[in-house]
Amino acid sequence: MEYVENRIVINESILGGKPIIRGKRISVQSILEFLSAGETKEEILKQYPSLEQADIDACLRFASSLMNRNYIIKELA
């Protein structure tokens, strides 16, 4: 199990290894999808009362850190 920012967990036996918020089965992807659909942090916190605003902030920092990597796009043969 790997912890990122003490709030994001990656465990291959939970949700197929997708990053989740620690202690919950809520994926980082789900939180990002809610935000990209226009939901506010407050609306997400109402839907998931066990979440804290710091959890949502950690999801955003996690996604941002992924963009700090170099990627190479290869053509398929």
QUIFEN-V152933 format. One record per helix or strand. SS is the DSSP state (alpha for helix, beta for strand). FROM is the first residue (numbers start at 0). LEN is the number of residues. Records with the same first field share a line. If there is no record, write none. Layout:
SS: FROM-LEN ; FROM-LEN
//
This chain:
beta: 1-3 ; 7-3 ; 19-2 ; 26-1
alpha: 14-3 ; 27-9 ; 40-7 ; 52-14
//
